[in-house]
Amino acid sequence: MTALDKLIDNKIVQNVFAWLLLLIIFTMIITADNTFLTALIFIAFIIPPVYISNLKILPLFFKKKEKLGVLFYILNICFFTFIGVAVLSDFFKKFEFRMLINVFGAFLLIIIFGTALKLSRDSFIRRQKEKEAELKLLKAQLNPHFLFNTLNNLYGLSVIKSDKLPSLMLQLSDLLRYSLYDTRETFVSLEKEVSYLENYISLERIRLEDEADIEFHKSGNFSEKKIAPMLLIVFVENCFKHLGEQANGKSEVSISLKESNDSIIFECNNTLEKEKTVNNMEKGKSGIGLNNVRKRLDLIYPDQHELHINKVNNNYSVQLIINL
């Protein structure tokens, strides 16, 4: 969140701006000997009932005390209306009963408008907190999921490639460091995310070696873009987890990432071994990964992404387009 975003989101700044705007409007429409002073006094008498209504009376409705809330709501408006009229009448040449009606109407309208604004803001903040809580839960689920898969890979490497295990452990430590510490923010550098993918793919290349043809292509400017962390790795993990052989005896994995015009296009394809593997993946039996990433995409990039997952013959393909 930028400094400007924090300033705009500041409750005090929002309130001051709203009252200044109202003061300007009243200064333009009020006709009196001293327009600005009259408008200022009018605002001064509106502020107390608005905050009394929002902070004290409104909670009564949420406590199922509607009748008491309505009573205090009306008394609140009437009390400050009569006081306001008594003071404001000194600024007008002649007091009229119509003035009482106008002031009461203005008080009622502004208090209702202020209440509506507070309800809208509280609802927005509540949804944001729920969204943040869900994202934290999803990320908390993802780290153990990644660790489980990586340890499985490490076990295979320790058996097959024990002579390379020390260097692989260093790579693994980099992967774990990124997944545990660098992903705490809502967004991370796309360049770091790509580097993370490359490290993971290099581990898989060593593990599979002659058993699979693995390609990874990238293009675009990644240094200035940001992305939600640990989104793409789920699809890469699934590529290798559900890898199957082709007729020539070798499995195939093709992964590409392209950045262009503030969008990224991520594609990965792999061969499949058994029909039941695809069915299990589609039903979510392959783990929390795919369901997790779908939920995160919906929360972080609503109406800003397209996800296509297809199976043609024995090939499984994923295409993800995100407008950053």
Number of C-alpha atoms within 10 A of each C-alpha: 6 7 8 9 9 11 12 12 11 11 12 11 12 12 11 11 12 12 16 13 12 16 19 13 12 18 18 12 10 14 14 17 12 12 15 17 14 23 23 18 14 22 18 14 19 22 16 13 25 23 15 15 22 19 13 14 22 21 14 17 13 10 9 10 13 15 11 12 20 15 11 18 22 12 13 20 22 17 12 19 24 14 11 21 20 13 13 20 16 13 16 14 9 8 14 10 8 9 15 17 13 13 21 19 14 16 25 21 12 16 23 16 13 18 18 13 13 15 14 12 13 12 12 12 12 12 12 12 12 12 15 15 12 15 18 15 12 18 22 13 14 20 15 13 15 18 16 12 13 19 12 10 15 21 13 14 20 16 10 14 14 13 11 12 16 11 10 21 14 11 17 19 12 15 19 17 12 17 21 15 9 15 18 14 9 14 15 17 17 20 16 17 23 17 12 20 18 14 16 19 20 15 19 19 16 14 19 17 11 11 14 21 14 19 14 15 11 14 11 11 14 19 11 9 16 17 21 19 21 21 19 20 19 18 23 21 19 19 23 20 14 17 22 22 17 15 6 6 10 13 21 21 21 17 20 15 19 16 20 12 9 12 15 22 17 19 23 22 23 26 25 25 16 13 11 10 17 20 12 12 16 15 12 14 14 17 13 14 22 19 17 19 20 12 14 20 18 12 14 17 15 11 11 13 17 14 13 10 13 13 16 9 9 16 18 20 20 18 17 17 18 19 16 15
